[in-house]
Structures are given as structure tokens and as C-alpha cells.
Amino acid sequence: MNKIYTLLILLLFAFSCGVKSTQSMLSDGDYDRAINRAFEALRTNKNAKGKQDYVYLMEEAFAKAKQRDLADIEMLAKDANPANLEKIHNLYLGLNNRQEKIRPLLPLYLIDAHRNAAFDFDNYSDQIISSKNALSKYLYDNSKLMLESNDKMSCRKAYEDFVYLESINPGYKDVKKLTDDAKFKGTDFVNVFTKNETNMVIPSQLQNDLLDFSTFGLNDKWTVYHSNRQKGIHYDYGLIVNFRQINISPEQIKEKEFIKEKQIKDGTKTLVDANGNVVKDSLGHPIKVDNFKTIRVNIYEFKQFKACQVAAKVDYIDFKTNQLIETFPLASEFMFEHIYANYNGDKRACDESYLPYFDLRAVPFPSNEKMVYDSGEDLKGKLKNIITRNKFRK
């Protein structure tokens, strides 16, 4: 019984809080939130006496929201500014959507007033169509003007407006074609290429990999990178990967000799005390213990080593002014290392992880070209990071 009583108290408290918060929304002029809160409360058991407050609140909020929206439409229409057409259209949509939200709940009966709640619904279909057509014409005409300006920022705005126009009025005139035109004209095209200022040959495969921007995933909505110039495209920017210096160390073989020792089990022996007497158990039997011996191995280790350092810079060029925008350093290091070993003695003295080196032998050193190429993956990752963090347009 106590649990049921407590639950009822909590439910009454929650209901009271819900009504008060809805009243607060209504007082603050947040009519649609008040309607939504009342709607959620009335979706189930709408005729319950305990929900009457929500019916009154919804009735009042609806009337005030409608009055406010119609007044706003009247004021915006008098202003006669075409930039207000979207607001007017959205207000009419809001008026209609508000009615359609409430409609499924009707009728809502007010018990004490002995009447149904009053919701003055109107048919806004003509106004919605009329405002949509007026807005569509304005967006179409204004966006075409922006598109003709050839200013990229204006073309991008035109693109967004054409996309919006297509969403509210699909198939309107030649909007799809104009949308594609605006997308193309608003895009920054970047030509990417390499320069070699070193006294070494840069492997062609490395250059191809660095310039294969299809694997970079760097193209975004308004920026496209091309390593090969394409006909019919005016390039706005250049991105130059300029190789400045390549250092390759001599081929080296470093030798090292060291000794490993380890104790291993070698059978058993009879346990004796400090005086050399045999130690026996309680039954008089000699006690046996593990016998350990020390093993040793001499290891002759050989390490083949060769290193390559590539230093470059990334230049951002504005082709319109032919000016350098910014420069970023780009460097990479690749090391070739191969270890093999011989031994003399008992190799069991070595750690298990070292044993595979005894099965290896010397291998040919990679060529200089291969060393430079193998630095490419690191270079590519760093180049991608530079481009990702430094856009041409801030």
C-alpha cells in the first residue's frame, strides 16, 4: 500500500510539473513548444479529467500562435521586400502544419465549460502555393544573377539556393542544370605537381603515388585536386611538392660479439648437506633434487644498415595573382635494417626471441632509388595532413 501511495504522489508531482512548464512556455511566447508539450500529454487518454489543463493550454497557445503568425505575414507582405518571401512561405507552412498536428486529437472536450475546445482552422493551400511560386521565382532570378557574376562565393550561394529551390519546387524550369553549373563555377580547382631540385632522380612511381589524389580522399564540396590538367578547366591554385634534398647513407655492416649464459636443468642428483652427508626423507630414502648446469654461447651479430632522408616543401600558389600563398616543410626518413647472426656454443643460452636471427643470412642492400621510393608512404601521409589542415580558402 505504501508503494502505491508513493507512486501516486510521484505521478501527481510529475503532472503538476508538466502543466507548470507548459504554462511557462505559453507565458514566454513559446507557443509551439507549449502545443507540442500539451500534444504529448493528450496523445493517450485525452478525455481524462486530470488532463483538462493541457486542453485549455493547447487552445490558448494555438490561438495566440495563429494570431502572431498572421500578423507577421501581414507586416512582411507590406514591407514588399522579396528577401522576405521565404519567411512568408515558411509561416504559411507552419500555420498549416500546426493545424495538422492537432487535427487527429479532435474533438477535445472541456468538461467544466461543457464545450469542445475551439481551434479555428483555415485552408492555407492557396497561400502556400502562391508563396511557394513567388519564392521560387525570386530564388531562380536572383540565383541566375549571382551565377552570371562569375564570383566563386556568389556561385556557391547560388548553388545552395538552387538546391533549396529544387527541394521546395522539384522540376522547376532548368534548375537541375543551373545547379550543376553553379557547382562547377563555385569549385576551386587545384593543379598538383612536383619539382625536383635535387641532384638525384626521383622515382617516377613515387611521383605518381604522391600525385594520386584519388587515394587521398581530399576532394571536398568546393575543392578538387588534379595531378593532370584537364581541358576546359581553369585552375585557381597550384600545389607544388618541391623536392629540395635527398641524403642517402653509405651501406654499412656493423658487427657485434657478445656472450650469453643460462642455467638449465640436467637430470637430478642426491641432496647432501653442508658436510657432504646424504639427506634422507622421513622414510629413510635419499632425497633427489634437480641438477642444473651453466651453458654458454658466443654470438656474432651482423647488422646491415642504410638510411634515406628526403627533404621537400609544399608550395601553395594563387594562379590568379601568380603569388606564393604559403609554404610548408615536408620531410621523411626511411631506414633499411637487417640483422643476422652466427654462434659458437650452446644456442639454448639465448632468449627464444633471438633464435630466428641464426637462420638468416646477409641480403642485398636496396638501391638508392628503392630507398627514396620507400620513403613515399610516410611522405604521402604527411602531405595529406598538410592539405587537410591548410585549406586554400581560409
LOLUM-702277 format. One record per residue (C-alpha): residue number from 1; x, y, z. Coordinates in steps of 0.2 Angstrom, whole numbers, plus 5000, padded with zeros to 4 digits. Example, Ala and Ser with C-alpha at 12.3 -4.5 7.8 and 13.67 -1.06 7.14 Angstrom:
 num   px   py   pz
   1 5062 4978 5039
   2 5068 4995 5036
//
This chain:
 num   px   py   pz
   1 5000 5000 5000
   2 5014 5012 5004
   3 5022 5009 4987
   4 5006 5013 4978
   5 5004 5029 4988
   6 5021 5034 4984
   7 5019 5031 4966
   8 5003 5041 4965
   9 5012 5055 4974
  10 5026 5055 4961
  11 5014 5054 4946
  12 5004 5069 4953
  13 5020 5079 4956
  14 5026 5075 4938
  15 5009 5080 4931
  16 5010 5096 4941
  17 5027 5100 4934
  18 5022 5096 4916
  19 5007 5108 4917
  20 5018 5122 4925
  21 5032 5121 4912
  22 5019 5121 4898
  23 5011 5137 4906
  24 5028 5144 4907
  25 5031 5141 4889
  26 5014 5150 4885
  27 5019 5165 4895
  28 5036 5166 4887
  29 5028 5166 4870
  30 5035 5149 4865
  31 5018 5144 4858
  32 5023 5129 4848
  33 5033 5121 4862
  34 5018 5123 4873
  35 5007 5115 4860
  36 5020 5101 4857
  37 5020 5098 4876
  38 5001 5098 4878
  39 5000 5086 4862
  40 5012 5073 4870
  41 5001 5073 4886
  42 4985 5072 4876
  43 4990 5058 4865
  44 4984 5045 4877
  45 4968 5046 4887
  46 4964 5063 4881
  47 4947 5064 4889
  48 4954 5061 4907
  49 4949 5074 4919
  50 4967 5076 4925
  51 4972 5082 4908
  52 4960 5096 4906
  53 4973 5109 4910
  54 4983 5103 4894
  55 4967 5106 4883
  56 4965 5124 4889
  57 4983 5127 4887
  58 4983 5120 4869
  59 4968 5130 4865
  60 4976 5146 4871
  61 4993 5143 4863
  62 4985 5139 4846
  63 4975 5155 4845
  64 4990 5165 4850
  65 5002 5157 4838
  66 4990 5159 4824
  67 4987 5177 4828
  68 5006 5181 4829
  69 5010 5172 4813
  70 4996 5180 4803
  71 5002 5197 4810
  72 5020 5193 4805
  73 5014 5189 4787
  74 5004 5205 4785
  75 5019 5215 4791
  76 5031 5206 4779
  77 5019 5207 4765
  78 5018 5226 4767
  79 5037 5228 4768
  80 5037 5221 4750
  81 5055 5215 4751
  82 5057 5199 4741
  83 5070 5193 4753
  84 5055 5191 4765
  85 5047 5178 4753
  86 5055 5163 4761
  87 5049 5169 4779
  88 5031 5171 4772
  89 5031 5154 4764
  90 5038 5146 4780
  91 5025 5155 4791
  92 5011 5148 4780
  93 5018 5131 4781
  94 5019 5132 4800
  95 5001 5138 4801
  96 4996 5123 4791
  97 5007 5110 4800
  98 5001 5116 4817
  99 4983 5113 4812
 100 4988 5095 4805
 101 4997 5091 4821
 102 4981 5095 4832
 103 4968 5088 4820
 104 4970 5070 4825
 105 4966 5074 4843
 106 4950 5082 4840
 107 4937 5084 4847
 108 4944 5089 4864
 109 4930 5091 4877
 110 4931 5104 4891
 111 4921 5096 4905
 112 4918 5112 4916
 113 4914 5123 4901
 114 4903 5110 4893
 115 4910 5113 4876
 116 4923 5107 4864
 117 4940 5116 4863
 118 4939 5129 4849
 119 4953 5128 4836
 120 4949 5140 4821
 121 4956 5130 4807
 122 4959 5138 4789
 123 4963 5131 4772
 124 4980 5138 4768
 125 4983 5128 4752
 126 4981 5143 4740
 127 4993 5154 4751
 128 5006 5140 4752
 129 5006 5138 4733
 130 5006 5156 4730
 131 5020 5160 4742
 132 5030 5145 4735
 133 5028 5151 4717
 134 5033 5169 4722
 135 5048 5162 4732
 136 5053 5150 4718
 137 5053 5164 4705
 138 5064 5175 4717
 139 5076 5162 4720
 140 5078 5157 4702
 141 5080 5175 4696
 142 5092 5180 4710
 143 5102 5165 4709
 144 5104 5166 4690
 145 5111 5184 4693
 146 5123 5178 4705
 147 5129 5164 4693
 148 5132 5176 4680
 149 5144 5186 4691
 150 5157 5173 4690
 151 5162 5176 4708
 152 5165 5160 4716
 153 5157 5164 4733
 154 5142 5171 4724
 155 5141 5155 4713
 156 5142 5144 4729
 157 5127 5154 4736
 158 5118 5152 4720
 159 5121 5133 4721
 160 5114 5132 4739
 161 5098 5142 4733
 162 5096 5131 4718
 163 5097 5116 4729
 164 5084 5123 4741
 165 5073 5128 4726
 166 5073 5111 4720
 167 5068 5104 4737
 168 5053 5115 4738
 169 5048 5115 4720
 170 5055 5100 4711
 171 5057 5101 4692
 172 5056 5120 4692
 173 5062 5126 4675
 174 5080 5121 4672
 175 5086 5122 4690
 176 5095 5105 4689
 177 5106 5111 4675
 178 5109 5128 4684
 179 5113 5119 4700
 180 5127 5109 4691
 181 5133 5125 4683
 182 5134 5134 4700
 183 5143 5119 4707
 184 5156 5119 4693
 185 5159 5138 4694
 186 5160 5138 4713
 187 5173 5125 4714
 188 5191 5128 4717
 189 5202 5118 4705
 190 5219 5114 4711
 191 5233 5108 4700
 192 5246 5097 4709
 193 5263 5093 4703
 194 5281 5090 4708
 195 5298 5099 4706
 196 5315 5091 4708
 197 5329 5102 4714
 198 5340 5088 4720
 199 5354 5081 4710
 200 5346 5064 4711
 201 5332 5055 4700
 202 5316 5055 4709
 203 5307 5038 4705
 204 5293 5040 4693
 205 5282 5028 4704
 206 5285 5039 4719
 207 5279 5055 4710
 208 5264 5045 4703
 209 5260 5039 4720
 210 5261 5056 4728
 211 5250 5064 4715
 212 5237 5050 4715
 213 5225 5061 4725
 214 5211 5048 4721
 215 5218 5038 4736
 216 5220 5053 4747
 217 5201 5057 4749
 218 5205 5075 4750
 219 5192 5082 4737
 220 5178 5091 4747
 221 5162 5100 4742
 222 5171 5115 4734
 223 5189 5109 4731
 224 5195 5097 4718
 225 5213 5092 4715
 226 5220 5086 4698
 227 5238 5080 4695
 228 5234 5080 4676
 229 5227 5096 4669
 230 5210 5094 4661
 231 5203 5103 4646
 232 5190 5116 4649
 233 5195 5119 4667
 234 5203 5135 4673
 235 5214 5131 4688
 236 5213 5143 4703
 237 5228 5136 4713
 238 5243 5126 4712
 239 5251 5114 4724
 240 5269 5110 4721
 241 5278 5096 4730
 242 5296 5103 4728
 243 5310 5090 4732
 244 5325 5100 4739
 245 5337 5087 4746
 246 5339 5069 4746
 247 5353 5061 4758
 248 5357 5043 4757
 249 5369 5035 4769
 250 5383 5023 4764
 251 5379 5004 4765
 252 5385 4999 4782
 253 5388 4982 4791
 254 5390 4983 4809
 255 5397 4968 4819
 256 5395 4964 4837
 257 5401 4950 4848
 258 5393 4946 4865
 259 5391 4931 4877
 260 5375 4924 4884
 261 5374 4912 4899
 262 5360 4902 4906
 263 5357 4888 4919
 264 5347 4874 4913
 265 5341 4858 4921
 266 5352 4842 4918
 267 5344 4827 4926
 268 5344 4825 4945
 269 5356 4822 4960
 270 5356 4817 4978
 271 5354 4831 4990
 272 5368 4832 5003
 273 5371 4843 5017
 274 5385 4855 5021
 275 5395 4841 5027
 276 5393 4830 5012
 277 5381 4819 5020
 278 5366 4812 5010
 279 5349 4820 5016
 280 5335 4807 5018
 281 5316 4809 5020
 282 5306 4803 5034
 283 5306 4785 5027
 284 5325 4785 5025
 285 5325 4787 5007
 286 5338 4799 4999
 287 5331 4815 4993
 288 5333 4819 4974
 289 5334 4837 4968
 290 5336 4845 4950
 291 5353 4846 4944
 292 5357 4862 4935
 293 5372 4867 4924
 294 5378 4883 4916
 295 5378 4884 4897
 296 5386 4897 4886
 297 5386 4904 4869
 298 5396 4916 4859
 299 5386 4926 4847
 300 5392 4936 4832
 301 5379 4948 4826
 302 5379 4957 4810
 303 5368 4972 4806
 304 5365 4979 4789
 305 5360 4997 4789
 306 5356 5011 4776
 307 5346 5027 4778
 308 5337 5039 4767
 309 5332 5057 4771
 310 5320 5066 4759
 311 5318 5085 4762
 312 5304 5094 4752
 313 5292 5109 4754
 314 5274 5111 4749
 315 5270 5127 4740
 316 5253 5134 4739
 317 5251 5146 4723
 318 5237 5158 4718
 319 5237 5156 4699
 320 5226 5172 4698
 321 5240 5183 4705
 322 5254 5171 4702
 323 5259 5174 4721
 324 5265 5161 4734
 325 5252 5160 4747
 326 5261 5149 4760
 327 5275 5136 4761
 328 5275 5120 4772
 329 5290 5109 4776
 330 5289 5091 4771
 331 5302 5078 4777
 332 5303 5060 4778
 333 5316 5047 4784
 334 5317 5028 4779
 335 5329 5016 4786
 336 5334 4999 4780
 337 5340 4987 4794
 338 5343 4968 4793
 339 5350 4958 4807
 340 5358 4941 4806
 341 5369 4931 4817
 342 5381 4916 4819
 343 5385 4907 4836
 344 5398 4896 4844
 345 5392 4886 4859
 346 5375 4881 4865
 347 5362 4892 4857
 348 5350 4887 4871
 349 5358 4900 4881
 350 5350 4913 4870
 351 5332 4921 4873
 352 5319 4912 4862
 353 5316 4928 4853
 354 5334 4929 4847
 355 5335 4912 4839
 356 5327 4916 4822
 357 5342 4928 4818
 358 5353 4912 4817
 359 5343 4906 4802
 360 5346 4922 4792
 361 5360 4927 4781
 362 5365 4943 4773
 363 5354 4951 4760
 364 5357 4963 4746
 365 5356 4981 4750
 366 5341 4991 4742
 367 5346 5003 4728
 368 5346 5021 4731
 369 5330 5023 4720
 370 5321 5010 4731
 371 5326 5019 4747
 372 5319 5035 4740
 373 5303 5026 4735
 374 5301 5018 4751
 375 5300 5035 4760
 376 5285 5038 4749
 377 5271 5031 4761
 378 5277 5042 4775
 379 5279 5057 4763
 380 5261 5054 4757
 381 5254 5053 4774
 382 5262 5070 4779
 383 5257 5078 4763
 384 5239 5073 4766
 385 5240 5080 4784
 386 5247 5097 4777
 387 5232 5098 4764
 388 5219 5093 4777
 389 5224 5106 4790
 390 5228 5120 4777
 391 5214 5124 4765
 392 5217 5136 4751
 393 5202 5147 4756
 394 5203 5151 4775
//
